[in-house]
Amino acid sequence: MYSIWESIISYNATNPMLFTRIDFWIFFSVVLLGLSLVHKNLRTRNIWLALVSVYFYYKSGGFYFGLLLFSTFADYYLGNAIYNANTQRKRDYAVTASVIINLAVLGYFKYTYFFTNSLNTLFDTNIETTNWLAKLGNIFTNSAFDESSIILPVGISFYTFQTISYTVDLYRYKVKPVKSMFDFAFYVSFFPQLVAGPIVRAAEFVPQLYREFRLRRYELGYALFLILNGLIKKIIISDYISVNFVDRVFTDPLLYSGFTNLMAVYGYAIQIYCDFSGYTDIAIGVALLLGFRLPTNFLSPYKATSITDFWRRWHISLSRWLKDYLYITIGGNRKGNIRTYVNLLITMILGGLWHGAHFRFILWGAIHGVALAFDKIRMNYFVASNKTAKLFGVILTFHIVCFSWVFFRAVDMTHINNMLYQIAFNFQWSGMFDVIAGYKAPISLIIIGLTIHWLPKQWKRYYRKLFIAVPLWVKIAIVIITAVILYQFQASGIQPFIYFQF
């Protein structure tokens, strides 16, 4: 009994709560049971979901849930200050304070090493970093937290953008303040999308806090479909490709031919898509079962005919956030063509830096920024209108994105250079069939994953509607069969979601 209780109340860094673990689905069953008892009382429902969401974050990220609570308290009161301010100056002060506080916390935990190492390299200094949160914890709780290293809290990039959207939307009169601290805590910490998105804006989500629970029969089927689809993407495709092929090649590109490296890049393209969109599918499905609608985050991005189209399909909640809260704020396309291109580059470089504190993420963002600028220029003279031009656009866009994924995935610039060198100068055409034979299972999954991705939209809509239309007992049977298959694929170990590190 003690061991069960201990597992409930303790955080295990080597065993965080993930959608792909059985303990999450036990937790979710308890959440649904509690919701069934309180869903008719909106205030009680919101309190219940806020509490279980904070618990979920604790089980996913440990004692860093204190930072989540800090952001919640700070932005709740600053939001009220914005709404109740009787002068424009007070409103300006409050929203500025919110943005600075949030970015300062994010910057400290995410970019301290990056800036410290950069300063030490540029000026030959020896500045050392200190985890001041751990230091304060040791002082006030007599603990023994490691003060020498700064660990990135799970999901901090996502909930920081989410809390900023609340205060900025209040400032822009796009939303009214929530009615209580628990309501705001629920908005910030809603567990399905807390640690890896989609990034939910206040104007989209806050009104749902005060709507009665509603789940149509069609939505129940759709939610189950999304959850199964997401788990299949993550466990069967993404994790298998990662463990059995992609990770090996990216670890030491020089051990493999250029063709093998290229297949690993294609593999990572489908791996990261299935991983991230798989998480999003599960998040949207779980939220829907709780009565809440989250925004779409992916729309078959590798079907994009241009980089501009790609960012309308990939991580949609982030691209919209960057557009509305950064790109437009710094001028957007309102100050001439040159300034538009510069603003695109700045936005994407900062978007790259949001993904990680490393020069390779800056380059990843810069590649997309330059591509977006060229795409703006191209659209002034040529727009793809026939099938051949669109097909060429899809192929070109896919390979630009794949090229950028090398910078996103590789460990450092040395590995990036080695991989690109192998592809460009050591392709080894003669060994292609040996590579395919040696890695037939992961390469087959790469081909299957891309083929399914490129299926016509109406085909996907058909089999989704077919699942939704079948009787409940058939759905249950499909769920059980899928669970057994997924368990078999998990035998090699559960892989964390890629975007947990952001």
HELIX and SHEET records of a PDB file:
HELIX    1   1 TYR A    2  ILE A    9  1                                   8    
HELIX    2   2 ILE A   22  VAL A   38  1                                  17    
HELIX    3   3 LEU A   42  GLY A   61  1                                  20    
HELIX    4   4 GLY A   62  TYR A   64  5                                   3    
HELIX    5   5 PHE A   65  ASN A   84  1                                  20    
HELIX    6   6 GLN A   88  PHE A  123  1                                  36    
HELIX    7   7 TRP A  132  THR A  141  1                                  10    
HELIX    8   8 ILE A  156  TYR A  171  1                                  16    
HELIX    9   9 MET A  181  SER A  189  1                                   9    
HELIX   10  10 PHE A  191  GLN A  193  5                                   3    
HELIX   11  11 ALA A  202  PHE A  205  1                                   4    
HELIX   12  12 VAL A  206  TYR A  210  5                                   5    
HELIX   13  13 ARG A  217  LEU A  231  1                                  15    
HELIX   14  14 ILE A  232  ASP A  239  3                                   8    
HELIX   15  15 TYR A  240  ILE A  241  1                                   2    
HELIX   16  16 SER A  242  VAL A  246  3                                   5    
HELIX   17  17 ASP A  247  THR A  251  1                                   5    
HELIX   18  18 PRO A  253  LEU A  255  5                                   3    
HELIX   19  19 GLY A  258  LEU A  289  1                                  32    
HELIX   20  20 PRO A  301  LYS A  303  5                                   3    
HELIX   21  21 ILE A  307  PHE A  310  1                                   4    
HELIX   22  22 ILE A  316  LEU A  322  1                                   7    
HELIX   23  23 LYS A  323  TYR A  327  3                                   5    
HELIX   24  24 ASN A  337  HIS A  355  1                                  19    
HELIX   25  25 PHE A  359  MET A  379  1                                  21    
HELIX   26  26 LYS A  387  ARG A  409  1                                  23    
HELIX   27  27 MET A  413  PHE A  425  1                                  13    
HELIX   28  28 TRP A  429  GLY A  431  5                                   3    
HELIX   29  29 MET A  432  GLY A  438  1                                   7    
HELIX   30  30 LYS A  440  HIS A  453  1                                  14    
HELIX   31  31 LYS A  457  ALA A  469  1                                  13    
HELIX   32  32 LEU A  472  PHE A  489  1                                  18    
HELIX   33  33 GLN A  490  SER A  492  5                                   3    
HELIX   34  34 ILE A  498  GLN A  501  5                                   4    
END                                                                             
